[in-house]
Amino acid sequence: MIVEGSSRWDAMTVTQSRTSATDVFKALASEQRREILRYIGDRTPDYGKTCCGPDEICGCKIVEHTGLAASTVSHHMSILVRAGLVSVRQVGRQTLYSLRRDSLQEAAEGLQSL
C-alpha cells in the first residue's frame, strides 16, 4: 500500500507488507534474478505452443531457461514477488509470473533521485 503523496522510497512505516527500497535492491543484487527478470520481460509466448499466456510465463519455462533447480527458481521468484518486481498467480498446478514494469520504473526513478 502506498500512501497518497508518498512513494515506496519514502520512510517505510505504513504497513509491514509494504515493499522497501532495500527489498527491491537486494532482489536486484543477484545476477540470476536479473536474468530471470530479463527473460520474463523479453519473452513473447508462442500461443498454443506453450503453457504460458500473454505477458506471463510459468515457472517451468524459467527453470528450462536458467538451468537452475526448480527449488532454486522458486526461491528466487519468492524474493522477486516479495520485492514487488514480479506478480504471481496460480492456475491449477501452474504458477504464472509476470513482470511489474511499474515497480522497475519506480526503482530506476529512485536511483536517479539519489
Sequence and secondary structure as in RCSB ss.txt:
>XXXX:A:sequence
MIVEGSSRWDAMTVTQSRTSATDVFKALASEQRREILRYIGDRTPDYGKTCCGPDEICGCKIVEHTGLAASTVSH
HMSILVRAGLVSVRQVGRQTLYSLRRDSLQEAAEGLQSL
>XXXX:A:secstr
   TT  TTS   S TTS  HHHHHHHHT HHHHHHHHHHHH    TTTSS  TT EEHHHHHHHH   HHHHHH
HHHHHHHTTSEEEEEETTEEEEEE HHHHHHHHHHHHT 
